Amino acid sequence: MSDKGAAEEENYIDELLAYQIEGLIVLSHTLSSEKLASYHIPIVAIERESMHISSVTSDNYMGALQATSLLIRDKCDILIHINVDVPKYVPAYDRIRAFEDTCTEHNIPYELSLNVSGDSYNDLFSQMKVIFNNIDEKYPDKKKRGIPGKRHICQHVFEPCHTKIRLPAGQL
């Protein structure tokens, strides 16, 4: 992933192709799978949209179902899922779907915050502070627990940003 977007990533791939690489493993979400397929080399994506290339993904639905079930068992008053607005065709969308399905099935109040954006620590940190402050104001005397949608959000923002919203064990 580059700081300057798609053009820079395309330049990097062009440089690699000049070395006659035989394939590519992609973690970035910057270029579409259609664009990646146009390079006519084997490409494997990890945890991303992959309509035109091969991919490796985890069972996002089951992971979120288990995490949400753990929070329900912990007798939380409100569950919160914080994520980017993930398109339905991206494998990570199943985390959101499982969270909602599980909360609905068990009649647990929940909130989705799908407006996180930005790639820098400072961007994420400032957004998470606002989200956590809003949650604290909205649910001042409730037992709150959150499920972050992306591990890097957790690692870089949850711990230093706020201590009133706890994560399930093993989330970091």
C-alpha positions as CSV (number, residue, x, y, z in Angstrom):
1,M,0.0,0.0,0.0
2,S,1.4,3.4,-0.9
3,D,0.8,6.8,0.5
4,K,0.2,8.3,-2.9
5,G,-2.6,5.9,-4.1
6,A,-3.2,3.9,-7.1
7,A,-0.7,5.5,-9.5
8,E,2.2,4.8,-7.1
9,E,1.1,1.2,-6.7
10,E,0.8,0.7,-10.4
11,N,4.4,2.1,-10.8
12,Y,5.6,-0.4,-8.2
13,I,3.9,-3.3,-10.0
14,D,5.4,-2.1,-13.3
15,E,8.8,-2.1,-11.7
16,L,8.3,-5.7,-10.4
17,L,7.1,-6.8,-13.9
18,A,10.3,-5.4,-15.4
19,Y,12.1,-8.0,-13.2
20,Q,9.9,-10.7,-14.9
21,I,8.2,-11.8,-11.6
22,E,6.1,-14.9,-12.0
23,G,3.3,-13.9,-9.6
24,L,2.2,-11.4,-6.9
25,I,0.7,-11.7,-3.4
26,V,-1.4,-8.6,-2.7
27,L,-2.7,-7.3,0.6
28,S,-3.5,-3.7,-0.5
29,H,-7.1,-2.7,-1.3
30,T,-6.0,0.2,-3.5
31,L,-6.2,-1.4,-7.0
32,S,-9.3,-3.3,-8.0
33,S,-9.1,-7.0,-8.7
34,E,-10.1,-6.2,-12.3
35,K,-7.0,-3.9,-12.6
36,L,-4.8,-6.5,-11.0
37,A,-6.0,-9.2,-13.4
38,S,-5.0,-7.0,-16.3
39,Y,-1.4,-7.7,-15.5
40,H,-1.8,-11.3,-16.8
41,I,0.3,-12.9,-14.0
42,P,-0.9,-15.1,-11.2
43,I,-2.1,-12.9,-8.4
44,V,-3.3,-14.0,-4.9
45,A,-5.1,-11.4,-2.7
46,I,-5.4,-11.7,1.0
47,E,-8.6,-10.6,2.8
48,R,-9.9,-8.3,0.1
49,E,-12.2,-8.0,-2.9
50,S,-11.2,-10.7,-5.4
51,M,-13.8,-11.0,-8.1
52,H,-11.2,-11.3,-10.9
53,I,-8.2,-12.9,-9.1
54,S,-7.6,-15.7,-6.6
55,S,-7.7,-15.0,-2.9
56,V,-7.2,-16.3,0.6
57,T,-9.7,-15.2,3.3
58,S,-10.6,-16.3,6.8
59,D,-14.1,-17.1,8.0
60,N,-15.0,-13.6,9.0
61,Y,-18.6,-14.5,9.7
62,M,-17.7,-17.2,12.3
63,G,-15.0,-15.0,13.9
64,A,-17.4,-12.2,14.5
65,L,-20.2,-14.6,15.6
66,Q,-17.9,-16.0,18.2
67,A,-16.6,-12.6,19.4
68,T,-20.2,-11.3,19.6
69,S,-21.4,-14.4,21.5
70,L,-18.6,-13.9,24.0
71,L,-19.7,-10.3,24.6
72,I,-23.3,-11.5,25.0
73,R,-22.3,-14.1,27.5
74,D,-20.4,-11.4,29.4
75,K,-23.9,-9.7,29.9
76,C,-23.1,-6.4,28.2
77,D,-25.8,-3.8,28.0
78,I,-24.8,-2.5,24.5
79,L,-22.5,-3.9,21.9
80,I,-20.7,-1.7,19.4
81,H,-19.1,-2.6,16.1
82,I,-16.6,0.0,14.7
83,N,-15.5,-0.4,11.1
84,V,-15.2,1.3,7.8
85,D,-18.2,1.2,5.5
86,V,-17.3,-2.2,3.9
87,P,-18.9,-3.0,0.6
88,K,-20.9,-6.3,0.7
89,Y,-18.6,-8.0,-1.9
90,V,-15.6,-7.6,0.4
91,P,-15.0,-10.7,2.7
92,A,-14.7,-8.5,5.8
93,Y,-18.4,-7.5,5.3
94,D,-19.3,-10.8,6.9
95,R,-18.0,-9.5,10.2
96,I,-20.6,-6.8,10.2
97,R,-23.3,-9.2,9.0
98,A,-22.5,-11.8,11.8
99,F,-22.4,-9.0,14.4
100,E,-25.9,-7.8,13.4
101,D,-27.3,-11.3,13.0
102,T,-26.1,-12.4,16.4
103,C,-27.3,-9.3,18.2
104,T,-30.7,-9.5,16.5
105,E,-31.0,-13.2,17.3
106,H,-30.3,-12.6,21.0
107,N,-32.3,-9.3,21.2
108,I,-29.2,-7.5,22.3
109,P,-29.0,-3.7,21.8
110,Y,-26.2,-2.8,19.4
111,E,-24.7,0.1,17.5
112,L,-22.8,0.1,14.2
113,S,-20.3,2.8,13.6
114,L,-19.2,2.3,9.9
115,N,-17.8,5.7,9.3
116,V,-14.1,5.2,10.1
117,S,-11.8,6.3,7.4
118,G,-8.2,7.3,6.9
119,D,-4.9,5.5,6.9
120,S,-2.8,7.4,9.3
121,Y,-2.6,6.8,13.1
122,N,-3.6,10.4,13.7
123,D,-6.6,10.2,11.5
124,L,-7.8,7.0,13.1
125,F,-7.0,8.2,16.7
126,S,-9.0,11.4,16.3
127,Q,-12.0,9.6,14.8
128,M,-12.0,6.9,17.5
129,K,-11.8,9.5,20.3
130,V,-15.0,11.2,18.8
131,I,-16.7,7.8,18.4
132,F,-15.9,6.7,22.0
133,N,-16.9,10.0,23.5
134,N,-20.2,9.9,21.7
135,I,-20.8,6.3,22.9
136,D,-20.0,7.3,26.5
137,E,-22.4,10.3,26.3
138,K,-25.1,8.1,24.7
139,Y,-24.7,5.2,27.1
140,P,-23.2,6.7,30.3
141,D,-24.2,4.0,32.8
142,K,-24.2,1.0,30.5
143,K,-21.8,-1.9,30.3
144,K,-20.3,-1.4,26.8
145,R,-18.1,-3.6,24.7
146,G,-16.8,-3.2,21.3
147,I,-15.7,-5.3,18.3
148,P,-13.3,-3.5,16.0
149,G,-13.7,-4.3,12.4
150,K,-10.0,-4.1,11.6
151,R,-7.1,-5.4,13.6
152,H,-4.9,-2.4,12.9
153,I,-7.6,-0.1,14.3
154,C,-7.4,-2.1,17.5
155,Q,-3.7,-2.3,17.8
156,H,-3.1,1.4,17.2
157,V,-6.1,3.1,18.5
158,F,-8.2,1.2,21.0
159,E,-5.7,0.8,23.8
160,P,-4.3,4.4,23.9
161,C,-7.6,6.0,23.0
162,H,-10.1,4.8,25.5
163,T,-10.3,2.4,28.4
164,K,-14.0,2.4,29.1
165,I,-14.9,0.2,26.1
166,R,-13.3,-3.2,26.5
167,L,-12.5,-5.7,23.8
168,P,-13.0,-9.5,24.0
169,A,-9.8,-11.3,25.1
170,G,-7.6,-12.2,22.2
171,Q,-8.8,-9.4,19.9
172,L,-5.4,-7.7,19.9
